[in-house]
Amino acid sequence: MDLYFSPMACSMATRIAAYEAGADIRFLKVDTKARPKRVEDGTEFLTVNAMGQVPVLRADDGELIVENAVILQYVADRFPAAGLIPAEGAERRKVQSWLSFVSSELHTGAFIPLLSKTAPEGAKAFARELLAERLAYLDAHLQGREFLQGKFSVADAYLFVMLTWARYLSIDFSPYPALSAYRDRLQTRPSVARAFDEEFTLFKAAA
Ligand SMILES: N[C@@H](CCC(=O)N[C@@H](CS)C(=O)NCC(=O)O)C(=O)O
């Protein structure tokens, strides 16, 4: 498998899942700020994903898979022994709901405008309000729970990346003690710590 990624981007969730699973995976860094966008091997990235976004996962049979929520489920299903998503039924749907929540309510709905260099201040203010509501919702859910749903899943990997972005944006976590403790716990998980350290090093080098 090949993962097209950018350091500290949402693609880090798949790196975490791959480390959890012990997957044999190659990482291809994409410069999404370059014009045209380039993969480190020189490939023009738009030929890999016409949307120009990471992550993209190339499966061993050559299939190109896009969208975090789908890639994460693919990795989880490809390595069932890692237990990164329940195989079927209501428990699987709960993890799928969390993947969808993280993708739409946090990633696209709140963080894209907050991280954008071109979004107007009104859009950012609105996104900050939405984010506060959603972090409060997560905080309430995580009270008395170690993970989003039972055991560590690909949804936790994806949520962790959003929480690193919240830290980068200096979002005050004091109103969210359960979420804050969850973030600290995940940070010490070996797969997460390894992925974070590797990507943060690459991120700093590029800055
Ligand atoms: N809906 C997509 C969003 C992916 C996305 O937002 N990727 C960002 C990095 S976190 C990206 O590649 N941005 C570069 C760009 O849009 O030019 C998914 O879930 O995979």
The ligand as an ORCA input file, in Angstrom:
! r2SCAN-3c Opt
* xyz 0 1
  N     -13.023     15.274      2.320
  C     -11.612     15.011      2.266
  C     -10.878     16.217      2.788
  C      -9.377     16.031      2.698
  C      -8.625     17.305      3.050
  O      -9.212     18.279      3.572
  N      -7.310     17.287      2.809
  C      -6.478     18.450      3.056
  C      -5.405     18.146      4.084
  S      -6.106     17.799      5.670
  C      -5.761     18.815      1.775
  O      -5.259     17.965      1.067
  N      -5.696     20.119      1.507
  C      -4.978     20.639      0.370
  C      -5.878     21.338     -0.578
  O      -7.126     21.210     -0.483
  O      -5.337     22.017     -1.451
  C     -11.272     13.750      3.064
  O     -11.918     13.514      4.093
  O     -10.369     13.001      2.680
*
